[in-house]
Amino acid sequence: MAARNPRPDLPLLARRFGTPLYVYSQDDIQERLVRLRKSFRRPGTLICYALKANSSRAVCRILAQAGAGAEVVSGGELLRAGAAGFSPDKTVFSGVGKTAEEMSLGLRRGILSFHVESSEELDALEYLARRLRKPAPYCVRLNPDVQARTHPHVTTGRAENKFGVEEADALAMARRGRKSPWLRFQGLHCHIGSQIRDTGPFGRAAAAVARILRLLEAEGLEVSLIDMGGGFGISQQGEGALDLAGLARTYSRAFAAWPRARLIIEPGRYLVAEAGILLTRVLYRKKTSRRRFVVVDAAMNDLARPALYGAFHPIVALRPRPGLRQRVDVVGPICESGDFLARQRLLPPVEPGDILAVRQAGAYGFAMSSQYNSRPKPAEVLVSGRKTRLIRRRETIRDLICQEIG
């Protein structure tokens, strides 16, 4: 959370709403959006928030009311986007496995573009558009085979990844828009991964997109959209964040030949990660011959990223106690050895009842949470200035079983 905004009384929030607890800063989210807009000055640039990062309606509404668009990857996210106030004509639909029901919903709502990821998906979209008598706007997602230098689980632009199509298929799928009255080719989409802090991979992806654009232009195919995705990395351990201004210059140079095409970017983590924290209470301490453990009431079902791909989240004690810092594993109650929030992290002495703050948890935190081990999901709170409100109540045991039959 940005230092110049009023700081909420986090221990008070923990007492008032309980733990584990997600806390988000509206001011910080708005500031990040302003920062993006100041960097990407190409006329007509559309910032489409990636709902997968955090789809809580109150968080989405902040961005929708500020004029951002939405990037969705499921019918559920499309419905959430509408409920939060995102305009359909600023909404793009990505994902490799869109169902007929999801595509029909997008067609009826009049979204800006379907980002198509296979020729068979394009067949299905054309069929539905014909049935509904609604021409389908689409972009072709290009897989540029670019190494993004990020964790293998969050890279999306390599030839071995499931996302997008290679150059020959991209050209063939773009040409289909000229042959079918039910398909409207809009342009190209490209997204190469997540948490990328180097402009180099983005530049190589943009060059690959520009190469396809030149080939399409030579065939007389007009392009109205160029969607370069998101993946903008933040600083996690002092290693520096992505140079946004440098990336904007890279895109401006790469696409200077197409001034009338609208540039789209799809930030998710960049907008919300640092605006959110997860509060958790220390339950117990224990020591073995090899490790010291701090057992807390948050677990991998609340924040899956550390267990899923070793993600780093800064952790601080809200009221540090005096004494030497020690290396500890911060672990949760779930019956898995992979249930940890941090390993070998230097922390000051803690005692049962102390509150720890897991930072940079606004993205892919609650959105990836589960009820594993029959653990109810945590509550969420939104802070704006000095005002605080509950935006999602804590689940109860009754919630866990209410849909079961028999």
C-alpha positions, 0 to 999 in steps of 0.5 A, spaced: 500 500 500 502 506 498 505 510 503 502 517 502 495 514 503 492 514 510 494 507 513 488 503 516 489 500 523 490 493 521 490 490 528 483 493 529 481 490 523 483 484 525 480 484 531 473 487 528 473 482 522 477 476 524 483 472 521 485 470 516 482 477 512 484 480 506 484 488 506 484 492 500 486 499 499 482 503 494 486 509 493 492 504 491 488 501 486 486 508 483 493 510 483 496 505 479 491 506 474 493 513 474 500 511 473 499 506 467 495 512 464 500 517 464 505 511 461 501 509 456 499 515 452 498 512 445 491 515 443 486 510 444 489 506 448 484 501 452 486 498 459 482 492 460 483 489 467 484 482 468 479 480 472 482 473 474 487 477 478 482 479 483 474 479 481 471 481 488 465 486 485 467 492 490 475 491 487 472 491 480 467 497 481 473 501 482 476 500 476 470 500 472 468 507 475 474 509 473 473 508 465 477 501 465 475 495 461 475 488 462 479 482 460 475 476 462 477 468 461 470 465 463 462 466 463 463 467 470 468 473 469 463 476 464 457 476 468 462 479 474 464 484 469 457 486 468 455 486 475 461 491 477 459 496 471 464 494 466 462 496 459 461 490 454 464 494 448 470 495 453 470 487 454 475 482 451 474 475 452 480 470 452 482 463 454 483 457 450 476 453 452 470 457 451 464 453 451 458 455 447 454 457 453 460 462 454 461 465 447 453 466 446 453 470 452 458 474 450 455 475 443 448 477 446 452 482 451 456 485 445 463 485 447 468 488 444 472 482 442 473 474 443 480 473 443 480 466 439 486 461 440 484 455 435 481 454 429 476 449 432 474 455 437 473 459 431 469 454 427 464 454 434 464 462 434 462 462 427 456 457 428 454 461 434 454 467 431 450 465 425 445 461 429 444 468 433 444 472 427 450 476 431 457 477 427 462 475 432 468 480 433 474 477 434 482 477 435 487 471 433 491 470 439 498 469 437 503 465 440 510 468 439 515 463 442 518 468 446 522 466 453 519 471 458 524 469 464 518 468 469 516 461 473 514 456 468 507 455 471 506 463 469 509 463 462 504 463 456 508 465 450 512 459 448 511 454 443 510 448 448 504 452 452 497 451 450 495 458 449 495 462 442 497 459 435 503 460 431 504 464 425 501 460 419 495 458 423 494 466 425 494 468 418 489 463 416 484 464 422 485 472 420 483 471 413 477 467 415 474 474 417 474 476 410 470 470 407 465 469 413 459 474 414 459 472 421 466 473 423 469 480 424 476 480 424 479 485 429 486 484 430 491 480 434 492 478 441 499 476 444 500 475 452 507 472 454 506 471 461 506 474 468 510 477 473 515 480 467 520 485 469 524 486 463 522 490 457 526 485 452 521 479 452 515 484 451 519 487 445 520 481 442 513 479 442 511 486 439 516 485 433 512 478 432 506 481 432 508 487 427 511 482 423 504 478 422 500 485 421 505 487 415 503 480 412 496 482 413 496 489 411 499 486 404 493 482 403 488 488 404 486 486 411 485 492 416 487 491 423 483 495 428 485 492 435 492 490 437 492 487 444 499 486 447 496 483 454 499 484 461 504 480 465 507 487 468 512 485 474 512 488 480 518 489 485 518 483 490 524 483 493 527 489 491 529 487 484 525 493 481 519 493 477 517 493 470 519 500 466 512 502 464 515 508 460 520 504 457 515 499 455 510 504 452 515 507 448 517 499 445 510 499 443 509 505 440 515 504 436 513 497 434 506 499 432 507 506 429 505 504 422 498 502 425 496 509 428 489 508 427 489 501 431 487 501 438 492 498 443 489 494 449 493 492 455 491 487 460 494 489 467 491 485 473 497 484 478 500 490 477 493 494 479 491 490 485 497 486 488 500 491 492 494 494 494 492 488 498 494 484 504 492 478 508 492 478 515 493 472 519 494 470 526 499 466 530 497 460 533 503 456 535 510 456 535 515 450 534 522 447 533 525 441 531 532 439 530 532 443 523 527 448 523 523 453 526 516 454 525 510 459 526 504 456 525 498 461 523 491 461 521 492 462 514 493 457 509 494 454 502 487 454 501 487 462 503 493 464 499 495 458 494 501 462 490 507 460 495 505 452 495 503 453 487 509 456 484 514 458 490 511 465 490 515 470 494 510 475 499 513 479 504 511 478 511 511 483 517 509 483 524 504 488 525 507 490 532 514 487 532 517 485 539 524 486 541 529 481 540 533 478 534 530 476 528 530 468 526 529 464 520 522 461 520 517 457 516 511 460 516 506 455 515 498 454 516 494 448 519 492 444 512 495 437 512 500 438 507 507 439 507 506 444 501 502 448 506 506 454 507 506 462 506 514 463 507 520 458 508 526 460 512 524 468 512 527 472 517 522 475 522 522 478 529 520 474 535 512 472 535 508 469 540 501 466 539 496 472 538 500 476 534 498 479 527 502 478 521 501 481 514 502 478 508 503 483 503 502 483 495 496 479 496 491 483 492 492 479 486 491 471 485 490 471 493 482 470 494 481 469 487 485 462 487 482 460 494 479 454 496 475 450 501 480 445 502 480 441 508 473 444 509 476 451 511 471 456 510 474 462 505 476 468 509 473 475 509 475 481 505 475 488 507 476 495 502 479 501 505 478 508 502 481 514 506 479 513 513 473 509 511 473 501 512 467 496 509 466 489 509 465 487 502 465 479 503 463 476 509 467 470 512 464 463 510 461 459 515 461 451 516 454 452 513 456 455 507 461 449 506 455 444 506 449 448 503 449 445 496 450 438 498 444 433 497 443 427 501 
